[in-house]
Amino acid sequence: MKYIVYLFALLSFTTSCVAQQQTKPVLVIHGGAGTILKSNMTPEKEKAYRQALDEALAAGYAVLTKGGAALDAVEAAIKVLEDNPLFNAGKGAVFTNEGKNEMDASVMDGKTLKAGAVAGVTTIRNPITAARAVMDKSEHVMMAGPGAEKFAAQQGCVIVDPSYFFTQDRWDALQRVKAEDSTKTRLDHDGAKPGASIKQPGNRDSKYGTVGCVALDVHGNLAAGTSTGGMTNKKFGRIGDSPVIGAGTYADNNTCAVSCTGWGEFFIRLVMAKSVSDRMELAHESLDKAATEMIMHKLGQLGGDGGLIAVDRDGNISMPFNTEGMYRAYINADGKKEVLIYR
């Protein structure tokens, strides 16, 4: 009998040790960076943004607290943001020069380094889910356009008519940008200083708008995902950094998980997300030092702007940005929750 009691005690001790070794979950989200000033925000609009970020945070964190995978948490949080017209992703996607909504998304698993992405899709309600399908159910990493849409439909992703993505605010924004571009072109042709009609810092907000999420689950696994509607008035099938693994999204259990938002061309040139991971692995920098160096120095030196969110394998968080604001929120390893907008 005493041996049975001993075995039971040993089993209980082992179970307790395993439970104690579980990692404390962390979730971080962003809804885009740019010229986000409190002076330009009505109380009602600020409340709506904060509520939306809080809802996405809750959706992702609920997965983690139940012992769910970081990948599932990332997808859950981003789907909430994609379904909200406040953000430039999914339902709130901006319009191209041709008056279309073209969306990109990517997701990456830090445990296996598997990744999936879709680019230039127009009929997938939740591009992040399609990106996850590419990762889980194909031998590829990225699919684009009609082919990606066909694959997504075959995998059970929700397909909608392109009219689903129409929002009046985004349509009006397209008309404003077209008018500004037309004015700029006329002045340039008349011999005025190029770009004199549009001050670049004020025009940059047309260049980006993205949502993303990074997570650390109780098993110690990291994951990252990013989704976007691209650039207002973009032409020629332009693709930014969001679906590019290593540029807009990256995750590696040995280092960190990163999701970026900003002027995509610069993030691609800097291989932004992977560079943060590399600095940690090769230069032995902390997460915050690596992320801050890339955003506040490397990005600025090239003339780009934006921000990123990141979490490392120890649960540390970093959210640097060199714009006036960035929609962001987190629940850290201590369970502290914070929703932030301004610098």
N, C-alpha and C positions, 0 to 999 in steps of 0.2 A: 504493500500500500504506500509505504514511504517513497518508493521509487516513482510511483504514479504522481504523487504530490510534487516530487522533485522535478519531474518532466514537465508538469503543468506550470510550475513556477518558472522554469527555464524558458518555456514557450512564451509565457506572459512577458518575461524580461526582454526576450528577443523582439517580440511584437512592439513593445514599448520603445525599444531602441530604434526600430525601423520608422515608427511614427515620429520620433524626435528628429530623425535625420531628414524628414521631408522638408523640401524647400518652401519658404513662404512665398506665396504667389504675388506677382507684380503685374500691373497692366497700365499702359500709357497710350493715349490716343492724341491725334492732332486733326484739325479741320482746315489746315491751310495757313499760310503766312502772308503778310502784305502790309499795306498802309492801313492798319487797323487802329484808329484813334478813338478814344472815349468821346472826344468832342464831336465826332461824326456819327455816334451811335445813340439812337433813342433808347430810353429805358426799356421799352417794349421789345425792341430788336435784341438788345443785350440779354434780356431775360430769355428770349427764344433760343439764342445761341447757347447760353449756359444750360438750359434745360435739355437741348439736343445732345450736347456733349455728355451731360450727366446720364442720359438714357443709354447712350452708346457704351459708356463706361460700365454702367450697371449690367448691361447685356453680356459684355465680355467677362467681367469679373465673376458673374454668376457661374459661368462655366468653370473658372479656375477654382472657386471655393467648393465645388462639387468633385474636385479631383480630375477635372477634364483637361484635355491637352491644350497647350498653348496655341496650336494651330486653330483649334475649334474656337477658342476665345477670340483670336484675331479676326477670324471670319465673322463671328457673331457681332462684334463691335462695329466692324466696317459696314456690314449690311445695314445696320441702323443708320449710319451716316449716309450711305448710298440712297436710302429711301427717303431722306430728308432734303427738300429742295433748297435749304439754306446753304448747302455745301456743293462745291463743284465736283461732283461724282454721282453716277447713277441719275436719279431723278433731277438733281440740280445741275447737270452737266451744261457747260457753256456751248455756244454755237460756233461752228466753223464758218469760214467765209462763204461757203455754199449754203449755209443755213441748216446744217446737219449737226447732230450730236454724236461725236465719236469718242468712245471711252477706252481707257487702258487700265489694267490692273495687274498686280503680281503678288505672289505669296512665297515664303521660303521657310523651310523646316530646319532649325538649327541642329537638330540631332543627326539628320541624315544628309544635310546639304541638298536635299531635293528641292526643286523650285518649279513654279508654273506661272505663266503670264499670258494675257490676251492683249491685243492692241487693235485700235481702230474698229471697235465693234459698235453696232448701232441698234441692236435689238435685244440685247441681254439685260434683263432688269438689274441683276446684281453681278457685275463683272468680276468681283472678288471670288464669287462661287465658281465662275467659269475658270478663273485662274487656278483655283484649287483642283478643279476637275482635270485640267491639263497636267498638273503635277501628279495627281493620284491615279489617273486612268489612261494615261498615254505615256509613250516613251520620249515625249518632247518636253521642251521647257517653254517655248513661246509659240502661240498661234495668232494669226492676224486676220482681220476682215471677215468676209463671208465664210471662209473655212473654219475660223474659230467659232462663228455663230452656228454653223452646221454641227460641229462637234459638241458644242454646249447643249444644243437641242437634243442630240442623241444621248447625252448624259443626264437629261432630266432638268437642266437649268430652266428657269422661267424665261420664256421668250415673249416679248411684247411688241406692239406696233411702235415704230419710231415716234409717233405722236405722244406716247406716254411721257417722253422726256421734255416736252415743251413746257417752259415756264415763261411768263411774260417778262419778268425781271431780266432773265438771261437774253431774251430776244431783244429787249430794249438796249441792253448793254452792247450787243452786236451792232446795232444801228449807230450808237454813239461812237464806238471804236472805228467803224467804217467812215463816219463823217470826219473824225479826227485824222485818220490816215489820209483821206482825200485832201484835207486842208494842208497837211504836212507835205504831200506830194506837190501840190500847186505852188507852195512857197519855195520848195526846193528847186523846182523848175524855173522859178522867177529869179533865182540867184540869191535867195536868202540863205543864211547859214543853215546847213542841213539839221533838221530836227528842231528848229527854232520854235515851231508852233506847239510842240509837245515836250514838256520837260520830262526827261526820261524817268526820274524817280516816281513821277505821278502816273506814268503810263505803264509801269512795270506790273501793276496788278492785273493787267490783261494777259500777262504772260503765264500766270499760274493760278493754282487753286487745287488743292488735293486733300484727301483724307488718308489716314493711316493708323496703324496700331502695332505695338510691339508687346510681347508678353513673356513672362517666365512662369512656368507652372510648378506644381508641387513635386514633380518628378525631376526638376532641374533642367527641363528642356525649354529652349528659346524658340520664338517664331516671330516673323514680321510680315506685314502686308501693307500694300499701298493701292489706292484707287483714285482715278481722276477723270475729269471731263476734258482735260487738255487746256488749250489756249484759245481765248476768244479771237475770232476772225482768222484762225490759222488756215493755211493753204497747203496744197500739194501733199496731203497725207502725212503731215508732220507728226512725229512721235516724240514724246519727251522722255524723261528719265523714269517715270513711274513704273512702266512694265519692264525696265531694263534691270535684270538682276546684277547687283553690284553697284549700280548707280543710284536708283531710287529705293531699292529694297535689298536687305541682306540679313542673314542670321546664321550664327555659328555658335554651338554650345561652348566652344572653347573661349569665346570672347564676348560677343554681344549680338543683339538684334537691333536693326536700324530701319526707320522709315523716314523718307525725306519729303520736303515740300519746298518748291522754289522755282527759279528760272531753270527749266530742265536741261537746256543745252549746256549750262555750266556744270550741273551736277553730273552729266554724262562725261564731260571732259575730265572731271576730277575723280571719276569712279567713286563718288562720294561715300556711299554706304560701306563699300568694301575697304576704302581707305581708312575709315574709322577703325574697323576690325583689324586691319593690317598694322596700324600704329600700336594697337594694344598688344598684338601678338609679337611683332618684330621689334618694336621700340620699347615695349613694356610700359607704355603709358597707361594711365588710368582712363576709364571711359570718358569722364568729363573733360580731361585734358585733350584727348584725341578728338572728341566731337567738337569742342570749342575751337581748337586749332584749325580744323577743317572749315568750319562755318565762319568764324570771326576773322580768320586770316587768309587762308587759301582761297576761299570763295570770294571774299572781298577784293583780294588782289587781282582777280580776273575780271572784276566788274559785275559779278553776279550777286544775287541775294536770295534769301529764303531761310530755311531752318530744318531741323530734324528732331526726331525723338529717338531715344535709345535706352535700352536696359542691358546690363551685363549679367553674367552668370551668377554673380553674388547679389543681384537685386538692386544694384545702384542705378540711378536714373540720371539722364542728361537730356536737356531740351533747349539747346542754344539756337538763336536766330538773330539775324542782323537786319531785320525789318522793324517797323514800328510795333508790330504785334504778331501773335500766332495763336490761333485757337488751339488749346491744349488742355489735357486733364490727365490725372493719374491716381492710382491707388498704390501706395508703396508697400514695402515688406512689413511695415508696422501697422498697416491697415488705414493709414492716413489718406484721406481723399481731398483733392484740390482741383478746382476748375478755374482755368486762367485764360485771359484774352490779351491783355495789354502787356507792354514791356515792364 
